Amino acid sequence: MDQRGQARLDEFLGALLFAGMILALYMAFLQAPREKTMGDLQRIFYFHVSSGITGLTAFAVNFAASVMYLVRRNRWWDHVALSSAELGVMFLSIVLVTGPIWAKPVWFVWWTWSPRLTSSLVLWMLYVAYLLVRNYVLDPDRRALVSAVFGIVAFVDAPIVWFSIRWWRDIHPAPMLETGGLSPSMRPAFYTCWAVFQILFIYLLRRRFFLEASRQEVEWLQRRADMVS
């Protein structure tokens, strides 16, 4: 796809995202019923869970891109890996902020070292370390290689986060969609928020990817200029 086609696609995704955000806010705050026990506080659920799933999706993309880089040694995959890792950290940060806000009135504590919460924090720290490692390795090829290996190893914690509330007893609620804990009247709002967060991820991934590709091209031109001079 040429640059004009890429720009049109970005414009379409941006318009779709804008409309989707308005719809998601409407569904979460106005269409979804008020939860009987927690009241309006429960509405955090639509954004908290959607952010968590999207964050794990971003880390899965990082894992796949890291594997592909080791196989192909193509910097395109390294750009995808970096972009998805940054977005994964962003979405998981939303989870770690909204979680305690939701937990304090319900559990009477801001934080508890339960399997789900602890493994989520460890996952966030692993990918923050991934981003830090990239800043300390100067050689581009070595940086891409080290990052790919680090990304693959870090992703081991992602399935632990996902299955933790299924494997161990946890204060964290069980999977509501699997156990039927989420009322059918609340599901349209949740699915809408989930879809919008996925669109947001795709849109930001594309923008961050092209930014990284441009930065790498500038670095290459600078090195070439230094060699000529």
Rosetta constraint file for C-alpha pairs under 8 A:
AtomPair CA 1 CA 5 HARMONIC 5.77 0.50
AtomPair CA 1 CA 6 HARMONIC 6.42 0.50
AtomPair CA 2 CA 6 HARMONIC 6.25 0.50
AtomPair CA 3 CA 7 HARMONIC 6.10 0.50
AtomPair CA 4 CA 8 HARMONIC 6.24 0.50
AtomPair CA 5 CA 9 HARMONIC 6.17 0.50
AtomPair CA 6 CA 10 HARMONIC 6.20 0.50
AtomPair CA 7 CA 11 HARMONIC 6.17 0.50
AtomPair CA 8 CA 12 HARMONIC 6.16 0.50
AtomPair CA 9 CA 13 HARMONIC 6.14 0.50
AtomPair CA 10 CA 14 HARMONIC 5.96 0.50
AtomPair CA 10 CA 203 HARMONIC 7.09 0.50
AtomPair CA 11 CA 15 HARMONIC 6.16 0.50
AtomPair CA 12 CA 16 HARMONIC 6.06 0.50
AtomPair CA 13 CA 17 HARMONIC 5.89 0.50
AtomPair CA 13 CA 199 HARMONIC 7.45 0.50
AtomPair CA 13 CA 203 HARMONIC 6.30 0.50
AtomPair CA 14 CA 18 HARMONIC 6.14 0.50
AtomPair CA 14 CA 203 HARMONIC 7.10 0.50
AtomPair CA 15 CA 19 HARMONIC 6.26 0.50
AtomPair CA 16 CA 20 HARMONIC 5.92 0.50
AtomPair CA 17 CA 21 HARMONIC 6.02 0.50
AtomPair CA 17 CA 196 HARMONIC 6.62 0.50
AtomPair CA 17 CA 199 HARMONIC 6.34 0.50
AtomPair CA 17 CA 200 HARMONIC 6.40 0.50
AtomPair CA 18 CA 22 HARMONIC 6.51 0.50
AtomPair CA 19 CA 23 HARMONIC 6.28 0.50
AtomPair CA 20 CA 24 HARMONIC 5.96 0.50
AtomPair CA 20 CA 192 HARMONIC 7.89 0.50
AtomPair CA 20 CA 196 HARMONIC 5.65 0.50
AtomPair CA 21 CA 25 HARMONIC 6.14 0.50
AtomPair CA 21 CA 193 HARMONIC 7.90 0.50
AtomPair CA 21 CA 196 HARMONIC 6.45 0.50
AtomPair CA 22 CA 26 HARMONIC 6.24 0.50
AtomPair CA 23 CA 27 HARMONIC 6.07 0.50
AtomPair CA 23 CA 192 HARMONIC 7.66 0.50
AtomPair CA 24 CA 28 HARMONIC 5.98 0.50
AtomPair CA 24 CA 189 HARMONIC 6.79 0.50
AtomPair CA 24 CA 192 HARMONIC 5.77 0.50
AtomPair CA 24 CA 193 HARMONIC 5.15 0.50
AtomPair CA 24 CA 196 HARMONIC 7.08 0.50
AtomPair CA 25 CA 29 HARMONIC 5.91 0.50
AtomPair CA 25 CA 30 HARMONIC 7.77 0.50
AtomPair CA 26 CA 30 HARMONIC 5.24 0.50
AtomPair CA 26 CA 31 HARMONIC 6.30 0.50
AtomPair CA 27 CA 31 HARMONIC 4.54 0.50
AtomPair CA 27 CA 32 HARMONIC 5.77 0.50
AtomPair CA 27 CA 188 HARMONIC 7.55 0.50
AtomPair CA 27 CA 189 HARMONIC 4.82 0.50
AtomPair CA 27 CA 192 HARMONIC 7.48 0.50
AtomPair CA 28 CA 32 HARMONIC 5.51 0.50
AtomPair CA 28 CA 43 HARMONIC 6.32 0.50
AtomPair CA 28 CA 46 HARMONIC 6.58 0.50
AtomPair CA 28 CA 189 HARMONIC 5.36 0.50
AtomPair CA 28 CA 190 HARMONIC 7.43 0.50
AtomPair CA 28 CA 193 HARMONIC 7.69 0.50
AtomPair CA 29 CA 43 HARMONIC 6.90 0.50
AtomPair CA 31 CA 189 HARMONIC 7.30 0.50
AtomPair CA 32 CA 185 HARMONIC 6.71 0.50
AtomPair CA 32 CA 186 HARMONIC 5.33 0.50
AtomPair CA 32 CA 188 HARMONIC 7.90 0.50
AtomPair CA 32 CA 189 HARMONIC 6.07 0.50
AtomPair CA 33 CA 185 HARMONIC 7.04 0.50
AtomPair CA 33 CA 186 HARMONIC 6.70 0.50
AtomPair CA 34 CA 39 HARMONIC 5.52 0.50
AtomPair CA 34 CA 40 HARMONIC 5.87 0.50
AtomPair CA 34 CA 42 HARMONIC 7.85 0.50
AtomPair CA 35 CA 39 HARMONIC 4.77 0.50
AtomPair CA 35 CA 40 HARMONIC 6.70 0.50
AtomPair CA 35 CA 42 HARMONIC 6.41 0.50
AtomPair CA 38 CA 42 HARMONIC 5.65 0.50
AtomPair CA 38 CA 106 HARMONIC 7.55 0.50
AtomPair CA 41 CA 102 HARMONIC 6.78 0.50
AtomPair CA 42 CA 102 HARMONIC 7.49 0.50
AtomPair CA 43 CA 47 HARMONIC 7.74 0.50
AtomPair CA 44 CA 48 HARMONIC 5.86 0.50
AtomPair CA 44 CA 98 HARMONIC 7.06 0.50
AtomPair CA 44 CA 102 HARMONIC 6.81 0.50
AtomPair CA 45 CA 49 HARMONIC 5.78 0.50
AtomPair CA 46 CA 50 HARMONIC 6.14 0.50
AtomPair CA 46 CA 189 HARMONIC 7.13 0.50
AtomPair CA 46 CA 190 HARMONIC 5.24 0.50
AtomPair CA 46 CA 193 HARMONIC 6.23 0.50
AtomPair CA 46 CA 194 HARMONIC 7.67 0.50
AtomPair CA 47 CA 51 HARMONIC 5.90 0.50
AtomPair CA 47 CA 193 HARMONIC 6.72 0.50
AtomPair CA 47 CA 194 HARMONIC 7.89 0.50
AtomPair CA 48 CA 52 HARMONIC 6.31 0.50
AtomPair CA 48 CA 94 HARMONIC 7.13 0.50
AtomPair CA 48 CA 95 HARMONIC 5.36 0.50
AtomPair CA 48 CA 98 HARMONIC 6.04 0.50
AtomPair CA 48 CA 99 HARMONIC 6.79 0.50
AtomPair CA 49 CA 53 HARMONIC 6.22 0.50
AtomPair CA 49 CA 95 HARMONIC 7.45 0.50
AtomPair CA 49 CA 194 HARMONIC 7.97 0.50
AtomPair CA 50 CA 54 HARMONIC 6.10 0.50
AtomPair CA 50 CA 190 HARMONIC 7.66 0.50
AtomPair CA 50 CA 193 HARMONIC 6.37 0.50
AtomPair CA 50 CA 194 HARMONIC 4.73 0.50
AtomPair CA 50 CA 197 HARMONIC 6.41 0.50
AtomPair CA 51 CA 55 HARMONIC 5.95 0.50
AtomPair CA 51 CA 91 HARMONIC 5.23 0.50
AtomPair CA 51 CA 92 HARMONIC 6.62 0.50
AtomPair CA 51 CA 94 HARMONIC 6.55 0.50
AtomPair CA 51 CA 95 HARMONIC 6.06 0.50
AtomPair CA 51 CA 194 HARMONIC 7.82 0.50
AtomPair CA 51 CA 197 HARMONIC 6.82 0.50
AtomPair CA 52 CA 56 HARMONIC 6.32 0.50
AtomPair CA 52 CA 91 HARMONIC 6.60 0.50
AtomPair CA 52 CA 92 HARMONIC 5.93 0.50
AtomPair CA 52 CA 95 HARMONIC 5.81 0.50
AtomPair CA 53 CA 57 HARMONIC 6.17 0.50
AtomPair CA 53 CA 194 HARMONIC 7.90 0.50
AtomPair CA 54 CA 58 HARMONIC 6.19 0.50
AtomPair CA 54 CA 88 HARMONIC 7.42 0.50
AtomPair CA 54 CA 91 HARMONIC 6.74 0.50
AtomPair CA 54 CA 194 HARMONIC 7.80 0.50
AtomPair CA 54 CA 197 HARMONIC 6.54 0.50
AtomPair CA 54 CA 198 HARMONIC 6.12 0.50
AtomPair CA 54 CA 201 HARMONIC 7.14 0.50
AtomPair CA 55 CA 59 HARMONIC 6.38 0.50
AtomPair CA 55 CA 87 HARMONIC 7.17 0.50
AtomPair CA 55 CA 88 HARMONIC 4.36 0.50
AtomPair CA 55 CA 89 HARMONIC 7.01 0.50
AtomPair CA 55 CA 90 HARMONIC 7.62 0.50
AtomPair CA 55 CA 91 HARMONIC 4.92 0.50
AtomPair CA 55 CA 92 HARMONIC 5.41 0.50
AtomPair CA 56 CA 60 HARMONIC 6.14 0.50
AtomPair CA 56 CA 88 HARMONIC 6.77 0.50
AtomPair CA 56 CA 158 HARMONIC 6.66 0.50
AtomPair CA 57 CA 61 HARMONIC 6.30 0.50
AtomPair CA 57 CA 88 HARMONIC 7.66 0.50
AtomPair CA 58 CA 62 HARMONIC 6.27 0.50
AtomPair CA 58 CA 84 HARMONIC 5.05 0.50
AtomPair CA 58 CA 85 HARMONIC 6.46 0.50
AtomPair CA 58 CA 87 HARMONIC 6.53 0.50
AtomPair CA 58 CA 88 HARMONIC 4.89 0.50
AtomPair CA 58 CA 201 HARMONIC 7.64 0.50
AtomPair CA 59 CA 63 HARMONIC 6.13 0.50
AtomPair CA 59 CA 84 HARMONIC 6.52 0.50
AtomPair CA 59 CA 85 HARMONIC 6.00 0.50
AtomPair CA 59 CA 88 HARMONIC 5.73 0.50
AtomPair CA 59 CA 155 HARMONIC 6.73 0.50
AtomPair CA 59 CA 158 HARMONIC 7.65 0.50
AtomPair CA 60 CA 64 HARMONIC 6.23 0.50
AtomPair CA 60 CA 155 HARMONIC 7.29 0.50
AtomPair CA 61 CA 65 HARMONIC 6.00 0.50
AtomPair CA 61 CA 80 HARMONIC 7.83 0.50
AtomPair CA 61 CA 81 HARMONIC 6.94 0.50
AtomPair CA 61 CA 84 HARMONIC 6.34 0.50
AtomPair CA 62 CA 66 HARMONIC 5.96 0.50
AtomPair CA 62 CA 80 HARMONIC 6.95 0.50
AtomPair CA 62 CA 81 HARMONIC 4.31 0.50
AtomPair CA 62 CA 82 HARMONIC 7.13 0.50
AtomPair CA 62 CA 84 HARMONIC 5.48 0.50
AtomPair CA 62 CA 85 HARMONIC 5.87 0.50
AtomPair CA 62 CA 151 HARMONIC 6.69 0.50
AtomPair CA 63 CA 67 HARMONIC 6.28 0.50
AtomPair CA 63 CA 81 HARMONIC 7.29 0.50
AtomPair CA 63 CA 148 HARMONIC 7.91 0.50
AtomPair CA 63 CA 151 HARMONIC 5.91 0.50
AtomPair CA 63 CA 152 HARMONIC 5.31 0.50
AtomPair CA 63 CA 155 HARMONIC 6.38 0.50
AtomPair CA 64 CA 68 HARMONIC 6.20 0.50
AtomPair CA 64 CA 81 HARMONIC 8.00 0.50
AtomPair CA 65 CA 69 HARMONIC 6.10 0.50
AtomPair CA 65 CA 77 HARMONIC 5.16 0.50
AtomPair CA 65 CA 78 HARMONIC 6.73 0.50
AtomPair CA 65 CA 80 HARMONIC 6.24 0.50
AtomPair CA 65 CA 81 HARMONIC 5.20 0.50
AtomPair CA 65 CA 148 HARMONIC 7.92 0.50
AtomPair CA 66 CA 70 HARMONIC 6.44 0.50
AtomPair CA 66 CA 77 HARMONIC 6.87 0.50
AtomPair CA 66 CA 78 HARMONIC 6.74 0.50
AtomPair CA 66 CA 81 HARMONIC 6.00 0.50
AtomPair CA 66 CA 147 HARMONIC 7.64 0.50
AtomPair CA 66 CA 148 HARMONIC 4.34 0.50
AtomPair CA 66 CA 149 HARMONIC 7.06 0.50
AtomPair CA 66 CA 151 HARMONIC 6.37 0.50
AtomPair CA 66 CA 152 HARMONIC 6.47 0.50
AtomPair CA 67 CA 71 HARMONIC 6.36 0.50
AtomPair CA 67 CA 148 HARMONIC 6.85 0.50
AtomPair CA 67 CA 152 HARMONIC 7.12 0.50
AtomPair CA 68 CA 72 HARMONIC 5.82 0.50
AtomPair CA 68 CA 73 HARMONIC 7.53 0.50
AtomPair CA 68 CA 77 HARMONIC 6.46 0.50
AtomPair CA 69 CA 73 HARMONIC 4.68 0.50
AtomPair CA 69 CA 74 HARMONIC 5.70 0.50
AtomPair CA 69 CA 75 HARMONIC 7.08 0.50
AtomPair CA 69 CA 77 HARMONIC 5.35 0.50
AtomPair CA 69 CA 78 HARMONIC 6.23 0.50
AtomPair CA 69 CA 145 HARMONIC 7.77 0.50
AtomPair CA 69 CA 148 HARMONIC 6.88 0.50
AtomPair CA 70 CA 145 HARMONIC 7.07 0.50
AtomPair CA 70 CA 148 HARMONIC 6.92 0.50
AtomPair CA 73 CA 77 HARMONIC 7.98 0.50
AtomPair CA 74 CA 78 HARMONIC 7.18 0.50
AtomPair CA 75 CA 79 HARMONIC 6.33 0.50
AtomPair CA 75 CA 144 HARMONIC 7.57 0.50
AtomPair CA 76 CA 80 HARMONIC 6.52 0.50
AtomPair CA 76 CA 213 HARMONIC 7.88 0.50
AtomPair CA 77 CA 81 HARMONIC 6.14 0.50
AtomPair CA 78 CA 82 HARMONIC 6.18 0.50
AtomPair CA 78 CA 144 HARMONIC 5.99 0.50
AtomPair CA 78 CA 148 HARMONIC 7.48 0.50
AtomPair CA 79 CA 83 HARMONIC 6.12 0.50
AtomPair CA 79 CA 209 HARMONIC 5.81 0.50
AtomPair CA 79 CA 212 HARMONIC 6.24 0.50
AtomPair CA 79 CA 213 HARMONIC 6.71 0.50
AtomPair CA 80 CA 84 HARMONIC 6.06 0.50
AtomPair CA 80 CA 205 HARMONIC 7.69 0.50
AtomPair CA 80 CA 209 HARMONIC 6.05 0.50
AtomPair CA 81 CA 85 HARMONIC 6.10 0.50
AtomPair CA 81 CA 148 HARMONIC 7.72 0.50
AtomPair CA 82 CA 86 HARMONIC 6.32 0.50
AtomPair CA 82 CA 131 HARMONIC 7.74 0.50
AtomPair CA 83 CA 87 HARMONIC 6.41 0.50
AtomPair CA 83 CA 205 HARMONIC 5.91 0.50
AtomPair CA 83 CA 208 HARMONIC 5.62 0.50
AtomPair CA 83 CA 209 HARMONIC 5.74 0.50
AtomPair CA 83 CA 212 HARMONIC 7.77 0.50
AtomPair CA 84 CA 88 HARMONIC 5.96 0.50
AtomPair CA 84 CA 205 HARMONIC 6.27 0.50
AtomPair CA 85 CA 89 HARMONIC 6.26 0.50
AtomPair CA 85 CA 127 HARMONIC 6.63 0.50
AtomPair CA 85 CA 131 HARMONIC 7.64 0.50
AtomPair CA 86 CA 90 HARMONIC 6.33 0.50
AtomPair CA 86 CA 131 HARMONIC 7.42 0.50
AtomPair CA 87 CA 91 HARMONIC 6.19 0.50
AtomPair CA 87 CA 201 HARMONIC 7.22 0.50
AtomPair CA 87 CA 204 HARMONIC 7.67 0.50
AtomPair CA 87 CA 205 HARMONIC 7.31 0.50
AtomPair CA 88 CA 92 HARMONIC 6.01 0.50
AtomPair CA 89 CA 93 HARMONIC 5.94 0.50
AtomPair CA 89 CA 124 HARMONIC 6.08 0.50
AtomPair CA 89 CA 127 HARMONIC 6.56 0.50
AtomPair CA 89 CA 128 HARMONIC 6.89 0.50
AtomPair CA 90 CA 94 HARMONIC 6.54 0.50
AtomPair CA 91 CA 95 HARMONIC 6.53 0.50
AtomPair CA 92 CA 96 HARMONIC 6.24 0.50
AtomPair CA 92 CA 120 HARMONIC 7.92 0.50
AtomPair CA 92 CA 124 HARMONIC 6.55 0.50
AtomPair CA 93 CA 97 HARMONIC 6.19 0.50
AtomPair CA 93 CA 124 HARMONIC 7.47 0.50
AtomPair CA 94 CA 98 HARMONIC 6.01 0.50
AtomPair CA 95 CA 99 HARMONIC 5.72 0.50
AtomPair CA 96 CA 100 HARMONIC 6.93 0.50
AtomPair CA 96 CA 121 HARMONIC 7.56 0.50
AtomPair CA 97 CA 101 HARMONIC 6.76 0.50
AtomPair CA 98 CA 102 HARMONIC 6.19 0.50
AtomPair CA 99 CA 103 HARMONIC 5.95 0.50
AtomPair CA 100 CA 104 HARMONIC 5.86 0.50
AtomPair CA 100 CA 109 HARMONIC 7.78 0.50
AtomPair CA 100 CA 110 HARMONIC 4.75 0.50
AtomPair CA 100 CA 111 HARMONIC 6.10 0.50
AtomPair CA 101 CA 105 HARMONIC 7.70 0.50
AtomPair CA 101 CA 110 HARMONIC 7.10 0.50
AtomPair CA 102 CA 106 HARMONIC 6.86 0.50
AtomPair CA 103 CA 107 HARMONIC 5.28 0.50
AtomPair CA 103 CA 108 HARMONIC 6.88 0.50
AtomPair CA 103 CA 109 HARMONIC 6.53 0.50
AtomPair CA 103 CA 110 HARMONIC 5.95 0.50
AtomPair CA 103 CA 111 HARMONIC 7.44 0.50
AtomPair CA 104 CA 108 HARMONIC 4.62 0.50
AtomPair CA 104 CA 109 HARMONIC 4.73 0.50
AtomPair CA 104 CA 110 HARMONIC 4.79 0.50
AtomPair CA 104 CA 111 HARMONIC 7.85 0.50
AtomPair CA 105 CA 109 HARMONIC 7.65 0.50
AtomPair CA 112 CA 117 HARMONIC 7.23 0.50
AtomPair CA 113 CA 117 HARMONIC 6.21 0.50
AtomPair CA 113 CA 118 HARMONIC 5.47 0.50
AtomPair CA 114 CA 118 HARMONIC 5.84 0.50
AtomPair CA 114 CA 170 HARMONIC 5.93 0.50
AtomPair CA 114 CA 171 HARMONIC 6.65 0.50
AtomPair CA 114 CA 172 HARMONIC 7.47 0.50
AtomPair CA 115 CA 119 HARMONIC 5.90 0.50
AtomPair CA 115 CA 161 HARMONIC 7.87 0.50
AtomPair CA 115 CA 164 HARMONIC 5.95 0.50
AtomPair CA 115 CA 165 HARMONIC 7.28 0.50
AtomPair CA 115 CA 168 HARMONIC 7.21 0.50
AtomPair CA 115 CA 170 HARMONIC 6.43 0.50
AtomPair CA 116 CA 120 HARMONIC 6.08 0.50
AtomPair CA 116 CA 161 HARMONIC 5.74 0.50
AtomPair CA 116 CA 162 HARMONIC 7.92 0.50
AtomPair CA 116 CA 164 HARMONIC 5.50 0.50
AtomPair CA 116 CA 165 HARMONIC 6.26 0.50
AtomPair CA 116 CA 170 HARMONIC 7.20 0.50
AtomPair CA 116 CA 172 HARMONIC 6.87 0.50
AtomPair CA 117 CA 121 HARMONIC 6.23 0.50
AtomPair CA 117 CA 172 HARMONIC 7.99 0.50
AtomPair CA 118 CA 122 HARMONIC 6.22 0.50
AtomPair CA 119 CA 123 HARMONIC 6.10 0.50
AtomPair CA 119 CA 157 HARMONIC 6.95 0.50
AtomPair CA 119 CA 160 HARMONIC 6.83 0.50
AtomPair CA 119 CA 161 HARMONIC 5.44 0.50
AtomPair CA 119 CA 164 HARMONIC 7.97 0.50
AtomPair CA 120 CA 124 HARMONIC 6.25 0.50
AtomPair CA 120 CA 161 HARMONIC 5.80 0.50
AtomPair CA 121 CA 125 HARMONIC 6.22 0.50
AtomPair CA 122 CA 126 HARMONIC 6.11 0.50
AtomPair CA 122 CA 157 HARMONIC 7.75 0.50
AtomPair CA 123 CA 127 HARMONIC 6.47 0.50
AtomPair CA 123 CA 154 HARMONIC 7.21 0.50
AtomPair CA 123 CA 155 HARMONIC 7.88 0.50
AtomPair CA 123 CA 157 HARMONIC 5.99 0.50
AtomPair CA 123 CA 158 HARMONIC 6.76 0.50
AtomPair CA 123 CA 161 HARMONIC 7.94 0.50
AtomPair CA 124 CA 128 HARMONIC 6.22 0.50
AtomPair CA 125 CA 129 HARMONIC 6.10 0.50
AtomPair CA 126 CA 130 HARMONIC 6.21 0.50
AtomPair CA 126 CA 154 HARMONIC 5.94 0.50
AtomPair CA 127 CA 131 HARMONIC 6.29 0.50
AtomPair CA 127 CA 151 HARMONIC 7.63 0.50
AtomPair CA 127 CA 154 HARMONIC 6.97 0.50
AtomPair CA 128 CA 132 HARMONIC 6.29 0.50
AtomPair CA 129 CA 133 HARMONIC 6.04 0.50
AtomPair CA 130 CA 134 HARMONIC 6.53 0.50
AtomPair CA 130 CA 147 HARMONIC 6.62 0.50
AtomPair CA 130 CA 150 HARMONIC 6.54 0.50
AtomPair CA 130 CA 151 HARMONIC 6.84 0.50
AtomPair CA 131 CA 135 HARMONIC 6.76 0.50
AtomPair CA 132 CA 136 HARMONIC 6.64 0.50
AtomPair CA 133 CA 137 HARMONIC 6.43 0.50
AtomPair CA 133 CA 147 HARMONIC 7.24 0.50
AtomPair CA 134 CA 138 HARMONIC 7.95 0.50
AtomPair CA 134 CA 143 HARMONIC 5.89 0.50
AtomPair CA 134 CA 144 HARMONIC 7.83 0.50
AtomPair CA 134 CA 147 HARMONIC 6.51 0.50
AtomPair CA 137 CA 142 HARMONIC 7.10 0.50
AtomPair CA 137 CA 143 HARMONIC 5.20 0.50
AtomPair CA 138 CA 142 HARMONIC 7.84 0.50
AtomPair CA 138 CA 143 HARMONIC 6.66 0.50
AtomPair CA 139 CA 143 HARMONIC 5.86 0.50
AtomPair CA 140 CA 144 HARMONIC 6.16 0.50
AtomPair CA 141 CA 145 HARMONIC 6.25 0.50
AtomPair CA 142 CA 146 HARMONIC 6.01 0.50
AtomPair CA 143 CA 147 HARMONIC 5.91 0.50
AtomPair CA 144 CA 148 HARMONIC 6.05 0.50
AtomPair CA 145 CA 149 HARMONIC 6.46 0.50
AtomPair CA 146 CA 150 HARMONIC 6.12 0.50
AtomPair CA 147 CA 151 HARMONIC 5.89 0.50
AtomPair CA 148 CA 152 HARMONIC 6.29 0.50
AtomPair CA 149 CA 153 HARMONIC 6.34 0.50
AtomPair CA 150 CA 154 HARMONIC 6.00 0.50
AtomPair CA 151 CA 155 HARMONIC 6.19 0.50
AtomPair CA 152 CA 156 HARMONIC 7.21 0.50
AtomPair CA 154 CA 158 HARMONIC 7.84 0.50
AtomPair CA 155 CA 159 HARMONIC 7.72 0.50
AtomPair CA 156 CA 160 HARMONIC 7.33 0.50
AtomPair CA 157 CA 161 HARMONIC 6.34 0.50
AtomPair CA 158 CA 162 HARMONIC 6.38 0.50
AtomPair CA 159 CA 163 HARMONIC 5.99 0.50
AtomPair CA 160 CA 164 HARMONIC 5.44 0.50
AtomPair CA 163 CA 167 HARMONIC 6.04 0.50
AtomPair CA 164 CA 168 HARMONIC 5.90 0.50
AtomPair CA 165 CA 169 HARMONIC 6.60 0.50
AtomPair CA 165 CA 170 HARMONIC 5.93 0.50
AtomPair CA 165 CA 172 HARMONIC 7.02 0.50
AtomPair CA 165 CA 173 HARMONIC 7.60 0.50
AtomPair CA 165 CA 174 HARMONIC 6.06 0.50
AtomPair CA 165 CA 175 HARMONIC 7.59 0.50
AtomPair CA 166 CA 174 HARMONIC 7.29 0.50
AtomPair CA 174 CA 179 HARMONIC 7.20 0.50
AtomPair CA 175 CA 179 HARMONIC 6.13 0.50
AtomPair CA 175 CA 181 HARMONIC 7.69 0.50
AtomPair CA 176 CA 180 HARMONIC 5.55 0.50
AtomPair CA 176 CA 181 HARMONIC 4.38 0.50
AtomPair CA 176 CA 182 HARMONIC 5.15 0.50
AtomPair CA 177 CA 181 HARMONIC 6.47 0.50
AtomPair CA 177 CA 182 HARMONIC 5.98 0.50
AtomPair CA 182 CA 186 HARMONIC 6.59 0.50
AtomPair CA 182 CA 187 HARMONIC 6.88 0.50
AtomPair CA 183 CA 187 HARMONIC 6.65 0.50
AtomPair CA 184 CA 188 HARMONIC 7.75 0.50
AtomPair CA 186 CA 190 HARMONIC 6.51 0.50
AtomPair CA 187 CA 191 HARMONIC 6.03 0.50
AtomPair CA 188 CA 192 HARMONIC 6.05 0.50
AtomPair CA 189 CA 193 HARMONIC 6.21 0.50
AtomPair CA 190 CA 194 HARMONIC 6.04 0.50
AtomPair CA 191 CA 195 HARMONIC 6.07 0.50
AtomPair CA 192 CA 196 HARMONIC 6.20 0.50
AtomPair CA 193 CA 197 HARMONIC 6.14 0.50
AtomPair CA 194 CA 198 HARMONIC 6.37 0.50
AtomPair CA 195 CA 199 HARMONIC 6.33 0.50
AtomPair CA 196 CA 200 HARMONIC 6.12 0.50
AtomPair CA 197 CA 201 HARMONIC 6.16 0.50
AtomPair CA 198 CA 202 HARMONIC 6.31 0.50
AtomPair CA 199 CA 203 HARMONIC 6.09 0.50
AtomPair CA 200 CA 204 HARMONIC 6.07 0.50
AtomPair CA 201 CA 205 HARMONIC 5.84 0.50
AtomPair CA 202 CA 206 HARMONIC 6.23 0.50
AtomPair CA 203 CA 207 HARMONIC 6.42 0.50
AtomPair CA 204 CA 208 HARMONIC 5.96 0.50
AtomPair CA 205 CA 209 HARMONIC 5.91 0.50
AtomPair CA 206 CA 210 HARMONIC 6.30 0.50
AtomPair CA 207 CA 211 HARMONIC 6.27 0.50
AtomPair CA 208 CA 212 HARMONIC 6.16 0.50
AtomPair CA 209 CA 213 HARMONIC 6.16 0.50
AtomPair CA 210 CA 214 HARMONIC 6.10 0.50
AtomPair CA 211 CA 215 HARMONIC 6.18 0.50
AtomPair CA 212 CA 216 HARMONIC 6.16 0.50
AtomPair CA 213 CA 217 HARMONIC 6.25 0.50
AtomPair CA 214 CA 218 HARMONIC 6.27 0.50
AtomPair CA 215 CA 219 HARMONIC 6.28 0.50
AtomPair CA 216 CA 220 HARMONIC 6.21 0.50
AtomPair CA 217 CA 221 HARMONIC 6.25 0.50
AtomPair CA 218 CA 222 HARMONIC 6.17 0.50
AtomPair CA 219 CA 223 HARMONIC 6.23 0.50
AtomPair CA 220 CA 224 HARMONIC 6.15 0.50
AtomPair CA 221 CA 225 HARMONIC 6.07 0.50
AtomPair CA 222 CA 226 HARMONIC 6.18 0.50
AtomPair CA 223 CA 227 HARMONIC 6.25 0.50
AtomPair CA 224 CA 228 HARMONIC 6.30 0.50
AtomPair CA 225 CA 229 HARMONIC 6.14 0.50
